[in-house]
Amino acid sequence: MSSTQCAVCWKEGASRCSTCKSCSYCSKECQKNDWKSHKLLCHLVAAEPERPSPSHIRAIHFPVTKPTPELVWIPCVENDEIPEEPNFPRLEAMKDLLGNKFPVGVKRVDWDKSGKKPTPRPIEIYHRDTFLVDESPPTTSLEAAMRHHGQAKFGWRGPLIVVAVSVEEGPDEEPINRYVDATLADFRSTIHHSLHYGNKVEEADKIDPEMVELARAMGFGTIATHDGAFQILR
């Protein structure tokens, strides 16, 4: 993502926030549009503690036990794409924040469905893979940031961790993924995605009728999908 790309409308030629220098705006209108959510983290970026090590990246953590999101440092390990440097978020660190008893899922966001165009840069949202059915509470810290911009089509549940990805050209002209510090422009991209991302509600006749009948007999009702797999919800 270009440092001069507006965090709200994605136009080029924007100026950085003078306090956090973590995102840019092309106009006072766009800055005003973003301010009520931006202010939740702006001062934290400006007063951010020193990076624990060169192999740590900044991520945005959306807890369920706190009313607002927070910034965290995530340690990285080596991966196949960039073997010469630790660059892949360490799974154990993710599980410490998501809950060790839950399987970890990741949703990569690199396409804006509402605008039908690529996002400024990819982000990855780490979540509990079973959040639809494991009785995780709503992600209230994300809801607090989103309520200033609209109503989400589908509510995330459980804690979330957002990391940023820079896609670069590799030695054989193959793209490589470099995990980098998440910025407040990535924070706004998370909000934008969550406002427009919705799990599809499937018609009962599109799924095994016996499964539907059994689920309803057990007191379950809504049938929804998440990344291609259906879940039956209470």
VENNORZI-V132336 format. One record per residue. RES is the residue in one small letter. PSI is psi in whole degrees, -180 to 180 (NA if undefined). D_LAST is the distance of its C-alpha to the last C-alpha in whole Angstrom. Layout:
res->{RES;RES}
psi->{PSI;PSI}
d_last->{D_LAST;D_LAST}
This chain:
res->{m;s;s;t;q;c;a;v;c;w;k;e;g;a;s;r;c;s;t;c;k;s;c;s;y;c;s;k;e;c;q;k;n;d;w;k;s;h;k;l;l;c;h;l;v;a;a;e;p;e;r;p;s;p;s;h;i;r;a;i;h;f;p;v;t;k;p;t;p;e;l;v;w;i;p;c;v;e;n;d;e;i;p;e;e;p;n;f;p;r;l;e;a;m;k;d;l;l;g;n;k;f;p;v;g;v;k;r;v;d;w;d;k;s;g;k;k;p;t;p;r;p;i;e;i;y;h;r;d;t;f;l;v;d;e;s;p;p;t;t;s;l;e;a;a;m;r;h;h;g;q;a;k;f;g;w;r;g;p;l;i;v;v;a;v;s;v;e;e;g;p;d;e;e;p;i;n;r;y;v;d;a;t;l;a;d;f;r;s;t;i;h;h;s;l;h;y;g;n;k;v;e;e;a;d;k;i;d;p;e;m;v;e;l;a;r;a;m;g;f;g;t;i;a;t;h;d;g;a;f;q;i;l;r}
psi->{130;144;-12;17;130;134;-19;-54;-9;14;152;167;27;164;145;151;129;-19;-57;-23;29;-5;167;159;143;-15;165;-32;-45;-39;-41;-39;-35;-15;-43;-29;-38;-39;-16;-28;-12;-49;-27;-37;-42;-32;27;136;166;144;129;-35;164;-18;9;144;152;134;164;122;128;95;165;-9;-1;153;-16;159;169;164;139;155;128;123;150;158;168;148;172;-30;-37;75;-17;-5;145;118;-3;129;132;124;-39;-36;-36;-44;-29;-34;-30;-20;119;-23;-4;140;147;131;159;133;119;130;108;9;131;106;-35;-40;-8;54;162;150;162;-41;158;147;159;130;111;135;171;124;-20;26;-20;-26;-2;12;26;141;162;149;81;-30;-32;-40;-37;-36;-34;-27;-19;-10;-9;-170;130;144;-31;134;122;152;147;168;155;151;127;127;157;151;131;118;118;159;127;179;-28;27;16;137;141;152;119;119;129;173;132;139;178;-13;-38;-34;-47;-36;-36;-44;-47;-45;-43;-26;-27;-13;126;135;132;137;120;149;146;-34;-5;-7;155;115;-34;-38;-42;-46;-43;-44;-43;-33;-27;3;11;158;-78;135;120;159;151;112;42;-13;134;148;144;120;155;NA}
d_last->{40;43;44;45;42;40;37;36;38;39;42;45;48;46;47;45;44;47;45;42;44;41;40;42;42;44;45;44;42;39;40;39;36;35;36;34;31;35;36;33;35;38;40;38;39;43;43;41;43;45;43;43;44;45;42;40;38;36;32;30;27;24;23;21;23;26;26;27;28;31;33;33;36;34;37;38;39;41;40;41;42;44;45;48;45;42;40;36;34;34;30;31;31;28;26;28;26;23;23;24;22;20;21;22;21;24;24;27;28;31;30;30;28;29;32;33;35;35;34;37;36;33;30;28;25;24;20;18;17;14;13;10;8;11;10;13;14;15;18;20;23;23;21;25;27;25;25;29;28;25;22;19;18;15;15;16;14;17;20;22;26;28;31;34;35;39;40;43;46;46;50;49;48;44;42;41;38;39;37;38;38;35;36;35;35;33;31;31;30;27;26;27;25;22;23;23;21;18;15;16;13;15;16;15;18;19;17;18;17;17;14;12;14;13;9;9;11;9;7;4;5;7;9;11;14;15;19;19;17;13;10;7;4;0}
